[in-house]
Amino acid sequence: MEDSEIAKRDHQRNKSEIVILVKEMFSQGKWGDEKYKEKLQELVVKDEELVRDVIAKIKLEKGLG
């Protein structure tokens, strides 16, 4: 598996974690709860980093980096 494929998979997993957390927040009536907000923010920051990683690896593989 190429580095870009691994990075894409990691990004997809993180997006799934975000969706699961948001569903949990709503189902438990915890929208706005500080603990959940902090975890959601961590996942969003991680997702931004993963997106940058995916882009960099694709560029590197295509010789654009």
Secondary structure, DSSP 4 states (H G I P E B T S, - for coil): --HHHHHHHHHHHHHHHHHHHHHHHHHTT-TT-HHHHHHHHHHHHHHHHHHHHHHHHHHHHTT--
